[in-house]
Every structure is written in structure tokens, then in C-alpha cells.
Amino acid sequence: MWQLKQLERLHEIEPDTVDNAIAELLNKEPRLREKLIVGAYIDREINLGKAAELLGIHPVKLREQLLSKGIPVRIGVETIEEIVAEGIAAKGIRENTKCSL
């Protein structure tokens, strides 16, 4: 569609304008928002936890919903990049939760 191509081009020069328009659209169309989030999960762009966070539901509930729709659920890391990202996140959490006595 020409509209998507033009939005991509406009995003290069006015990212805030496009981001705000998309956010507004997704707020008005919750089913579209849900489909985009699930699509991003299926395409491995986000993990189950992030998808659940974006949908505002518990990961276990999302897991049940995905399975009921026949969508495979990925649990745990599957690539070296994900392992590195998990390690960085864990290190950050550990450093932020240290308390000085």
C-alpha cells in the first residue's frame, strides 16, 4: 500500500509525527493493537513477557490465549543475542537492587 510506504518515508524525517499518529490509532483500535503485538511475538520481534506487558495481561494468561488459538508459545531464550540480552538485563537488575548498609 502506498500509505505505508509514505509513512515509512515520513518517519525518517518526522519520526515523532508518525509515532504519535500510530499510537493514537492503536489506542482507538484495541483489536488492531492486539493483532500487531501478537504478530510481533509470532515474528520473534518481542518475547512473551514483552507481549504480555504491552497487552496489559499476565504472561500466563497470554500463554493460555495463544495456545487456545493454536499459536506456539516460546519459553526461554533461543538465540545467543537473547542470552546476552538476558545477561545484561540480569546484571542491571542486580546492580539496581544492591543496597548499601
QUIMO-V987042 format. One record per pair of residues at least 12 apart in sequence whose ideal C-beta (glycine too) atoms are under 7 Angstrom apart, sorted by sequence separation. I is the first residue (numbers start at 1). J is the second residue. If there is no record, write none. Layout:
BEGIN
i: [I;I]
j: [J;J]
END
This chain:
BEGIN
i: [38;37;48;48;37;37;34;48;48;48;42]
j: [51;51;62;63;54;55;55;73;74;75;71]
END
